[in-house]
């Protein structure tokens, strides 16, 4: 059983890698170094008390129409992909329904793309995801020093955007960066889509910061590849680093190392200089659905809990869970918070 589960894990990781990369056929020149980051920037998240910040009819509130592109049917990327096992049609159906109700589409195709968002098939997000991504896009553009009209609403010169993870640290917390100056961050204050301090999970010491804070920052060492976006250049780098050059760890760990090398000030000067940015706490997270616990995962054995029933689905770090609010969105009734 353990060997079978391990093989499924390896297979799923490789499937995600191949599925993310086979359609990136363009060959740009690789950047020689990361751009200089500006000083720490802050913003206050838009309040949701007086307007509806979700659904297919939501088209953004930003002054910049360029940023409002994150509210299109692919969240500002060329395509959104879901990776999973072929037999799990139940997961694909749930993802398709949830995404359509919150205003974007999921496709599986192979083609030449400018960028792509890749997520696992058990993801959940806040019903206000598109309004969250508006603020995230402002953060990534600020950190990248992008022009006013970049090719991507998230800015130019990024390789990977880590939008969903189990936990993440700031790059200055890396052992190799100790004693180095702090990295610039884009601080989102008073973000009511962030859970209360006693409910949030992750690797950052959230108690040391004001409640309801979210950050866009240079990637440190994330765990789990729940949801991430790749640019064409980033896909090339990942393909070389994890396939052509080596693949010496589980996929998510290898991808984390790829980004960690880019966030290390004392990293290999001959390396790929991965330009990765993360969102902490993340805006995508693994959903634990109601029903038979043993059926929720394709790679983990829950042991004695396999035959237990979960009465209500749960998702860490997500306030208005889209999965748990499907009925409310269908019936246009009040959204329910998990916390």
N, C-alpha and C positions, 0 to 999 in steps of 0.2 A: 504493500500500500504506500509506504513512504517513498519507494523508488518511483512508483507511478505518479504520485503527486509532484515529486521533484521534476520528472520529465515534463509534466504539464506546465510547471512554472517556467522551465527553460524554454519550452516551445512557445508559450505565450509571450515571453520576453522577446524572443527572436522574431515572432510574428509582428510585434509592435515595431521592432526595429526595421524590418523589411517593409512593412506597410507604410511606415513613415518616410522611407527614403527612396523607394523605387521610382517615384514620380518626379524627383528632383534631378533634372537632366542638364540644366544650365550650368556652366562652369565659369564663375566669376573669379577674379583675383582675390586671394585671401588677404585680409587686413594684417598689417604688421604689428599693430598694437591696439590696445583699447583706448577709446577717446578719453580725454580728461573730463572728470566728472565735476559738475558745478557744486557749490555749497549746498548744505542740507536745505530742502524746500518743504514747505508744509501747505496743506490745504484742509478745508473742512468739508466733509462729505455732505452731499445734498440731503436735506430732510425729506422723509417720505410721508410726513404727517398730513400734507395738504394736496398731494397729487399721487397719481398711480404711476409708479416707476417700473412697470413690468408689463409683459404681454405683447402680442403681435403688433399692436397699434402704437407701441412706445418707440419713438424715433429720436430720442436724445434731448438733452437740455443744455448742452454745451454751446457757447457762443461760436465755437469753431465747427463748421460743417465737416471739416476734415476729421475731427475727433468723433463726431456723431456717426461716422462710418462703423464704429464698433457695434452699433445697434442693428446692423443689417442681418440678413438671414444666415450669415456665416461668422458673426461676431467680429467682423473686420479682417478675417483671414480669408485666404482663397477658398479653403474647404475645411470642414470639420469632420474628422474621422473617428469612428469608434472601433476599438480592437477587442475581439473576444473570440471564444470558441464557436464554431459554426452551429453546434447543436443547441446553444443557449439562445434560442429565438425569443424566449421570455424576457431576457435582459435587453435584447435589441428592441423589442416592442415597447418596453417600459421607457427606454431612452428616447425612442422616436416620439412617443406621446408627450413625455415631459418637455422635450426640447421644443416641440411645436407649440405647446401652450405658453412657453416663456419666450417665444419669438425667434427661434433659429432652427436650421435644418441640419440633419446628419446624413452624409452620403458615403458610400464606399466607391471610389473610382481610382483609376491610374492615369495620371496626366501630368503635364508640365505645369507646376504651380509656383507662385511667388512665395507662398507661406502656407502652413497648415497647422491646425490645432488637432492634437491626437489625445484621446482620452480612453480610459478603460470603460468597460461596459456596465459598471456598477456605480457610476458617478452620480452625485447629487450636487445641487447648487441652490443658492437663494433665488427666489422668483424674481428678484430685482437684479439679476446678474448683469444685464446690459447696462444699467445705470452704474453698477459697480465698475464695469470695464471702462466706462467713460473716465472715471477718476484714475483707474490704473493706467490708462493710455496717457493721461496727463503726466503721470509719474514717470513712465518709461521714456517719454519724449524729453522730459526735463533732465533725467539722468544721462540720456544719450546726447543731449545738446542738439536735437534734431531741428531741421528747418521748419518753417511754418507750414509747409506743404510737403511732408515726406511721402514716400511711396506707400508706406503702411501707416494706418492711424496710430499705431504704437511707436512710430518713429523709425529711423533708419539705423543700420549698423548693428542690430541685435542678431545673435545666433539662435538663442533659445530663451523662451519665456516660460518660467516654471510657475504655473497657475494653480496646480493641485499637488499636494504632498502630505506625507504623514507628519512631518516636522522639519524645521529649517532653522539655521543659526545665521547670525550676521557674519560677514566675512572676517571682521576683525577678531572674531572669537576662534578662528582657526589657529592651531598651534603655530603654524609657520608665519602668521601675521601678528603674533603677540609683540607688543612694543611699537608697532607701526601706527601711523595716524588712522583715525576712524574713517571709514568709507562714507561717502555721501549717501543720504537716504531721502526718499520722498515720503513724508509723514502725512497720513490721512487721519485727521483728528475728528473726534465726535462722530464716528461712523457707526450708526445704529444697526448696520448689518453685521457688526462684530458682536459675538456673544459677550455676556457679562464676564468679568474677570474670573469669577469662581467656576465658570463653565467652559472656558476656552482651554484647548489642549495644544501642545507643541513643545518646542525646545527653547524658545525665547523665554526669558524671565518677564512674563507679562505684568507681574505685580510691581515691577520697577518702573513701569510706564503708566501714563494716564489711561483710564479705562476707555474702551471703545476706540482703540488706536489700531490702524493697519499701516503697513509699510510696503513700499516698493523699493527694492534694494538689490545691490550686486549679490549674486548667488553665493552662498557659503558652502554648505554641505547638506543638501536636502535628502530626505529619505522617502522612498516610494515615487514612482512615476505615474501618479494618478492622472494628471493632465498637464501637457506641455505643448508649446508651439515652437515650430522650427521655421526659420527662413531658409531660402535655397542655400545660401552660404553655410548656414548652421548645419543643414542636413548633410552637406558635403563633408564638413568637418567630423560630424558624428559618424558618418559612414566610414571614414578613414580611421578614426580613433577606435571605434568599437568593432570594426569588422576587418578592414584591410590590415591595420596595424596590430590589433589585439582585441580579445574579448576574454578577460580573465576574472570576471565576476558576474553576479546576477545583473540583468539588464539595468535595473533601476540604480544599483550601486555603481555600475560602470558609467552610467549617464551622469550621476552625481559627481564622480571623480573627474569626468570631462569638464564639468562646470567649475569644480573646485580648483582645478589647475588654472583656469582663467581668472579666478578670484584671488589667487595667491600672489601677493606682491613679490615674493621671493621664489616664484615658480620657475619652471624650465624656460629659459629665454629662447630655446629652439622649438618650444611647443606650439600648440595651435591657437593660443590666446583666445580661448572661448569667451565670448561676450554674452554672459547669461545674466538674466534678471529674474528675481523671485518676488512673489506676493506673499506676505506673512501678516496675519494668518491667511491661509489659502482661500480661494473662492470656489474651488472644487474639492470634494472629499468623498471617500468611499461610503456608500449607503448600506446600512444593514436593514434589509426589508422585513416586514412582518411575515410570519409563516414559519415553515420548518427551517431551523437554523442551519442544518446540514446542507441545505440546497443553495445557500447564498454564495459560496465560494467554489471556484473550480480548481484551486491549488491548496487550500488549507483543510486539514482534518480537524474538526472541532471536538473530537473525542466523545466524552460522555454527553456533551450538549447537542450532538448531531440530531437527535430525535426530539429535542425540545422545541416548543413553539414560542416565537416572539410575537407578542400581542400587538405591538405597534412598531413601525419602522423608525430607525434613528440614524442621524448623521451628525458626526462631530463638527463643531465650528460653523455650522450653518443655522442661521436664525429662522428664516421662513423657508423651510425645506420644500423645494419644488416637488419632490417625490411625495411628501406627506400632504401637499396642498393640491394634488391633481383634481380631486373632487371639487374643492373650493374654486379652482380656476375654471373648471367646466361649468359650474353652477353660478359663477360670478358672486360668490359669497366671501365673507371676511377671511383673510389669510390667518393661519394659526402659527404662532411661534413655538419653537421647541423648548424655549427656556423662559 
